[in-house]
Amino acid sequence: MSAAEAVVGIARHFETLTDPRVKRTRWHDLLDVVVIALCGTICGCDSWEDLPRYGRQKLDWFGKHLRLRGGIPSADTFARVFQRLDPDEFLRCLSSWIESLRTRVSGEIVAIDGQTLRGSGDLKSGGRGPLHLVRAWATENRLVLGQQACEEKSNEITAIPKLLKLLDLSEAIVTIDAMGCQTEIASQIREQQADYVLAVKDNQPKLHQSIRRAFETEQARAVSGHSPRYRLHVTRKTEHGREEERTYYQLAAPQSLKVSGRWRDLRTIGMVIRRRTIQGREQQEVHFYISSLPLGVHRLARAVRSHWSIENRLHWVLDVNFAQDASRIRKGHSPEIASMLRQLALMILQRDTRLSGSLRCKRKQAGWNNDNLETLLTQFQAN
């Protein structure tokens, strides 16, 4: 696939996007604006002001693949367009592209988690608070399947069901942290023909206590010489001077929880003890889970371990490599649209297998050399 075909492919995914501008004020084609913004985001642009500078440096390259009737748009043009674009419509265009790249397998892990864009709020000037996004992350494909915006982290409970409705989850395993441990959410996941693994904390005190008591009973049986009924799996890892041990326990759900009927198709409960030794100091965390999965502790371990990757491979990378928290893009729908552009750029970079180096290095290589950018775009289309 040539670079021209890759750019045409990008344009095809966004051809149904509605242009919010009045016709007589359209000096630049909407698809030109989107393509330049995406390429700029891949190549290190972190603000609207960066994009026209980048575009002018790459004018000859863009001129080969775009119409550029009005030349390279100004920073104000980028800002105005993305402030007014419909984020739901933009997400639908993006999702159709992502779905075409997704490799569907039974037991795919889809992690749901939220992140706050800290720089997107403007409370001092009487504006809104920071935007909070709930995202769905296909952990093995490394693809963001969708996102739902809400004003505060506490609103995740209402945002998660809306996000789930946008997704094809059949035969997947959906993992959510304690905020999403709600009976209605569990039921919705099962209605969408998926399994769930939900973290349980003190926001569900009776459930939390019941699970803790069940595992304490089994551990007491082991101490007294009886065979415990739980399944057990231990992993150990040493990396960068840090030792980590994770012990996964799984039990059939207590009859009292199953009989209550509150948690649809509840089959098993889990406990994970995570021990870390850093510079001789030991830390320990205990996590509890409910699940519709049958007994099979390795499956539970895979789901829990994969869920943690949404923080390491998505949220942390967006903050560190794309300076998401430092971004001052605030007006209209632009914080949400900019977030989608960063996510798309990240997916393109993460799925690349040809350029060497870290993500930061790949961004620089794409900005320095047009051939490298073409490699990223064509490879993402071909995948």
ABEGO torsion letter per residue (X at the ends): XBAAAAAAAAAAAAAABBBABBAAABABBAAAAAAAAAAAAAAGBABAAAAAAAAAAAAAAAAAABAGAAEBBBAAAAAAAAAABBAAAAAAAAAAAAAAABBBBBGBBBBBBBBBBAAABBAAAGBBBBBBBBBBBBAAAGBBAEBBBBABAAAAAAAAAAAAAABBABGBBBBBBAAABBAAAAAAAAAAGBBBBBBBBAABAAAAAAAAAAAAAAAAAAAAGBBBABBBBBBBBBBGGBBBBBBBBBBBBBAAAAAAGABBGBABBBBBBBBBBBGGBBBBBBBBBBBABBBGAAAAAAAAAAAAAAAAAAAAAAAAAAGAAABABABEAAAAAAAAAAAAAAAAAAABAABBEBAAAAAAAAAABAAAAAAAAAAAAAX
